Amino acid sequence: MNGVKKPALQIALDLINLAEALKISLELSSNLPKEHLIIEAGTPLIKSWGALAVELLKKATNAVVFADTKTVDVGRLEAGMFFDRGADIVSVLSAADDSTVKSMIDEASARGRYVAADLITSIDPLRDSKRLMELGASIIVYHVGIDVQVSRGITARDMIKEIEDIRKLGTGFYLAVAGGLKPGAVKPLAASGVDIVIVGSAITKSKDPLSTAKELMKELGVL
């Protein structure tokens, strides 16, 4: 994937305050190796500010920008809309129809951009990962939602076995993991075959976001 080397840390800016998102992203992108960094315009930020948030994050950081659109329909339209504003990666839910996923991937391929398929709604992550890989998704996001973690008493860290099974499907895609991750949980994930670790509130709510991000990158072995 152009502009990103494995492993990478993705900063999920699941905020509604655009100024705060820009401040955090600028600090991190100015002080961390960009080849191992992805800046995510989180779904709450996109719902609050639309494609403008993506455009401003791209201009402020000149880093790889992920627009977490969580698309479920009109894939080509939504992908194109965010690519036009500077997104390098857009996301589609695994629950979306194959035609939606494929239309997004076709649009991304035509522009030299990428699609991440999010498994947050999946009841069979291994089966859906195989399907999404075959459709051509560049990134498979193994995502244990916050509500699911609370109701089942689990975290993404507990799901190492499932992550390892997905990794065994092949190496033709980036494998990302998300879901309440904090410092201390990253090293075993990287060892299990994860290429991208997605971290949100542990960084954005930290008293020192840069220090926390550096700690995570050290666990990934890139600092």
N, C-alpha and C positions, 0 to 999 in steps of 0.2 A: 504494500500500500504506500503510495508516494507520500513522502514527508514524515513517515512514522516508522521507527525501528522497534523491534520487539526487545524486551517488554516495554509497555507504555503505561503511564498513569493518565487516566481520564478524569478531569475535574467536572463533576456534575453540579452546575449552577442552578439548583432547584430553588430559585429565589423569585420574588416578585418585584424586588427593588432593582431596577436596571443600573442605577449608579453604583450600588454595592457590587453587583455582578461585574461591572466593568473594572472597578477598583481592584477586586480580588484577582480577576483574570490578568490584568496588566502587571500586578506585582509578581504573580507566579510565572507568567510567560517571560518576564524580564530577568528572572533569577534561576530558572530551571532549564535543563537542556530540552529545546523544542522538539528534537528528534524523538524524544521519549514522552512527549506531552500532547494531550488532546484536550481542548477546551469545549465543554458541552453547554450549549444553551438548553437548559432543562425544560421539560414540558411546562411547569408553572411559569417560567420566564417567557416562553413563547406564547402561552395563553394570555399573559399580561401585556406583552409588547409586540407580538407577532414577529414577522421577518426582520423588522428593524433591529431587534436584539441580536440576531445572527449577524447582520451587516456591521453593527457597531463592534461586536466582539472580534470579528475578523479584522476590521480596520485597526482596532486598538492593540491586538496581540500579534497579528500576522502569523498565527499558529494554525494548526489543523483544527477546524471547527466542526463539531458534531451538532446537528439540529435534531433534538429528540422529539420528532413530530409524532411518533407512535401512530403512523398512518394505518388506516383500515380500509380505505376506499380511495378512488380517484388518484391512484398512485403516481402516475406520470405527472399530473397537474401539481400535486403537492411537492413532489421531488423537484420539479423544474422551478417552482416558485422559490424554494429555499436555496437551490443551487444558484439561481440568479442573484441572490443576495449574499453570496459568499460561502455557503455551507460546502464543506468537503464531503460530509457524510450525513445521510438522513436515516431515520429509523422507521421500520414497519413492524407491526405486531405479527407474531406467528399465527394468530387467529385469522388474519386477512386471507382472502381467497388467493389462490395461485396466480390468477390473472392480475391482481393488484400488485403482488410481490414482483411478478415478472415485468410489469410495466414500469415499476420503479427502477428495477435493475437495468432495463433497457435504456431508460433515460440517463441513469448514472453512467453506464458504459459509454454512451454517445458523448458524454462530457468529460470523461476521465475522472469521474467521482465514484462514490461508494454507497452501498446500502447495508445497514446493520439490521438484522432480524432479531427482535426482542421476544424472548420466551416467557415473559412475565405472566401470560395467561395460559400457558401450556400445561396440560395434565400429563403429557408424555414427552418430556424434553428431548429424549434420545430420538424418538421417531420424528419429531418436528425438526430437529437439527438436521437429520438426514435429508428430509424433504427440502428444507431451505438451502442446504448446501448444494443439492442437485439443481435447484432453481438458479443458483449463482450468487447467493448472498456473500458479500465480502467478509462480513463479521457476524458471528452468532453470539448473541448476548444471553448468557445464562443468568437469569434475573429472578431472585426470590423476593417478591414484593414485601413491603413492610407489614401489611395487614396479615399476610400469610405467615411471616415469621412470628408475629405475635400470637396468632391463633394456634399454630402448630408448635410453638416453642423452639423454633430452629433458626439458624442463620445460614448464610451461604457457605460459611466455613464447614458446616456439618455435611455439606453435599459434595465432598471431594470425590467420592466414588462415581457419582453421576457425571461430574465434570470430566473425570478421567475417561469415562465411556464415550463421551462426546468427542474428546480429543482423538480417540482411536478411530474416528470416522475418516480422519485424514488431516493433511496439513495445508490444504488448499484454501483455507479461510482462517481469519483471526478469531480466536476464542476469547470472549470478554466475560467478566463476571461482575455482577452488581447486587447490591442489597445490604445496606447498613454496614459496610465494611469500615474497619478502623485500623490504626497502627497495631501491629501484632498479629493480624490475620492474613497479611499479604504474602508472606514468604511461602507458606505451604500451598497457597493457590498457584503461585508462580511455578512451584515444583511439580504441580499436578498437570501442567501444560497450558495454563492460562497465559494469553499474550497481552491482554489489556485488563487492568484492574480499574474499576470505576468507583470513585469515592466522592460522596457529596457532603453531607452535614458534618462529618468528622473534620473536614477542612473548612467549609464555609462558616461553621459555627465556632470554630476554634478561635482562641484569643490571639493566636499567631498562625494564620493559615499557611504562611510560607514554611515555617518550621515544621508543621505537621506534614506538609507535602514533601519536604525533604526527607523526613523520617520514612515516609512511604516509599519514596524512590530508593532510599538506601536498602530497604527490604527487597526491592526489585533488583538490586544490584547495579543500578545505573548511576549512582553517586558514590 
